[in-house]
Amino acid sequence: MTKIILLITFLTLSLSSQELQIKAKLFNSDQKKGVSVFKGDVNIIKGNDELNASRVVIYTDDEQQPKKFVAEGNASFVIQTQDGSKYRGKAQKVVYIPKSKEYYFYGDVYLKQLNEKKEIIGSEVILKTVEGKAYARGKEEKPVIMIFNLPKDKEEK
């Protein structure tokens, strides 16, 4: 039997006036609880952002607007912030809070800023895009690794 892919037609988000497209093999929703669960090769696209994971749970408020996304299972992503910074990465778990535009990455996190040579590797990374702040934590046996380019010193003549 061939695998059936459920395509959830475009949902409009009033927070950013962009379409949210979600593809998954399985979909369950409980509107009263404000929980939608997508399983199996989940792919979410919103504007320039993309999220892929084994399972994604979307929590909504009373107006059915997303208030939190939780992606688990080999999550990979591409994010473009309001200031134009573009990130690519992977983690075992990703939590996104749309209202504050904050991302929380957990478990074998790799985050690379594409417009600049900046990389963060750790077990927990928090990216607060509105504030322009980042936080990273490693494990006892695996410290945080940060990689970035330093400007070359100008040769004195």
C-alpha positions as CSV (number, residue, x, y, z in Angstrom):
1,M,0.0,0.0,0.0
2,T,1.4,3.4,-0.9
3,K,2.0,5.9,1.8
4,I,-0.6,8.6,2.0
5,I,0.6,12.1,2.5
6,L,-1.9,14.4,4.2
7,L,-1.7,18.0,2.8
8,I,-3.2,20.5,5.1
9,T,-4.3,23.4,2.9
10,F,-3.0,26.8,3.6
11,L,-3.8,28.3,7.0
12,T,-3.6,32.1,7.2
13,L,-1.8,33.5,10.2
14,S,-3.0,36.9,11.3
15,L,0.2,37.5,13.2
16,S,2.4,37.8,10.1
17,S,-0.1,37.6,7.2
18,Q,1.8,34.7,5.6
19,E,0.6,31.3,4.7
20,L,1.5,28.3,6.7
21,Q,1.7,25.1,4.7
22,I,2.0,21.8,6.5
23,K,2.6,18.3,5.0
24,A,2.5,15.1,7.0
25,K,1.5,11.5,6.9
26,L,-0.9,11.7,9.8
27,F,-2.9,14.6,11.3
28,N,-4.9,14.8,14.5
29,S,-6.6,17.8,16.0
30,D,-8.5,18.8,19.1
31,Q,-9.8,22.3,18.6
32,K,-11.2,22.5,22.2
33,K,-7.8,21.8,23.6
34,G,-6.1,23.9,21.0
35,V,-3.7,21.1,20.0
36,S,-2.9,19.8,16.4
37,V,-0.5,16.9,16.0
38,F,1.3,16.1,12.7
39,K,3.3,12.9,12.4
40,G,5.5,11.3,9.7
41,D,7.9,13.3,7.5
42,V,6.4,16.6,8.7
43,N,7.3,19.6,6.5
44,I,6.2,23.1,7.4
45,I,6.8,26.1,5.2
46,K,6.0,29.7,6.1
47,G,7.5,32.4,4.0
48,N,11.3,31.8,3.9
49,D,11.2,29.5,6.9
50,E,11.1,25.8,6.7
51,L,10.9,23.1,9.4
52,N,11.2,19.3,9.0
53,A,10.7,16.7,11.8
54,S,9.2,13.4,12.6
55,R,6.5,14.9,14.8
56,V,5.2,18.5,15.2
57,V,2.6,19.7,17.8
58,I,1.0,23.1,17.3
59,Y,-0.7,24.7,20.2
60,T,-3.3,27.4,19.4
61,D,-5.0,30.1,21.4
62,D,-8.8,30.8,21.7
63,E,-8.8,32.5,18.3
64,Q,-7.1,29.4,16.7
65,Q,-3.8,31.2,16.2
66,P,-0.6,29.3,16.8
67,K,1.1,30.2,20.1
68,K,3.7,27.4,20.2
69,F,5.2,24.9,17.8
70,V,7.1,21.9,19.2
71,A,9.0,19.7,16.6
72,E,10.6,16.5,17.7
73,G,12.7,13.8,16.0
74,N,15.6,14.8,13.8
75,A,14.3,18.3,13.3
76,S,16.0,20.4,10.6
77,F,15.2,24.0,9.8
78,V,15.9,27.2,7.8
79,I,15.0,30.4,9.6
80,Q,15.1,34.0,8.3
81,T,14.7,36.7,11.0
82,Q,13.2,40.2,10.6
83,D,16.7,41.7,10.4
84,G,17.5,39.5,7.4
85,S,19.7,37.0,9.2
86,K,19.3,33.5,7.8
87,Y,20.0,30.4,9.8
88,R,20.1,26.7,9.0
89,G,20.4,23.9,11.5
90,K,19.3,20.7,13.2
91,A,18.3,19.5,16.6
92,Q,16.4,16.7,18.3
93,K,13.7,19.1,19.5
94,V,12.8,22.6,18.4
95,V,10.3,24.9,20.2
96,Y,9.1,28.1,18.5
97,I,7.1,30.9,20.2
98,P,5.6,33.0,17.4
99,K,4.5,36.0,19.5
100,S,8.0,36.7,20.8
101,K,9.8,35.1,17.8
102,E,11.9,32.9,20.1
103,Y,13.5,29.6,19.1
104,Y,14.6,26.9,21.6
105,F,16.8,24.1,20.3
106,Y,17.5,21.0,22.3
107,G,19.7,17.9,21.8
108,D,22.7,17.8,19.5
109,V,22.1,21.3,18.2
110,Y,23.9,22.7,15.2
111,L,23.0,26.2,14.2
112,K,24.7,28.1,11.4
113,Q,24.1,31.7,10.4
114,L,24.3,31.7,6.6
115,N,24.9,35.4,5.9
116,E,27.9,35.4,8.2
117,K,30.4,32.7,9.2
118,K,28.9,31.9,12.6
119,E,28.2,28.5,14.0
120,I,27.0,27.2,17.4
121,I,27.2,23.5,18.4
122,G,25.7,22.5,21.8
123,S,23.0,20.6,23.7
124,E,20.8,23.7,24.2
125,V,20.6,26.9,22.1
126,I,18.1,29.7,22.5
127,L,17.7,32.3,19.8
128,K,15.7,35.5,20.6
129,T,15.4,37.1,17.2
130,V,13.6,40.3,18.3
131,E,16.2,41.1,20.9
132,G,19.1,39.8,18.8
133,K,20.3,37.5,21.6
134,A,21.6,34.0,21.7
135,Y,22.3,31.6,24.5
136,A,24.1,28.2,24.3
137,R,24.8,25.4,26.8
138,G,26.9,22.2,26.4
139,K,26.9,19.0,28.4
140,E,29.6,18.1,30.9
141,E,31.3,15.8,28.4
142,K,30.6,18.1,25.4
143,P,31.2,21.8,25.7
144,V,29.6,24.5,23.5
145,I,31.5,25.1,20.3
146,M,31.3,28.5,18.6
147,I,33.0,29.1,15.2
148,F,33.2,32.5,13.6
149,N,35.5,34.5,11.3
150,L,37.6,37.3,12.7
151,P,38.4,40.2,10.5
152,K,41.9,40.1,9.1
153,D,44.3,42.6,10.6
154,K,45.4,45.3,8.1
155,E,49.1,45.1,7.3
156,E,51.0,48.1,8.6
157,K,53.3,49.8,6.1
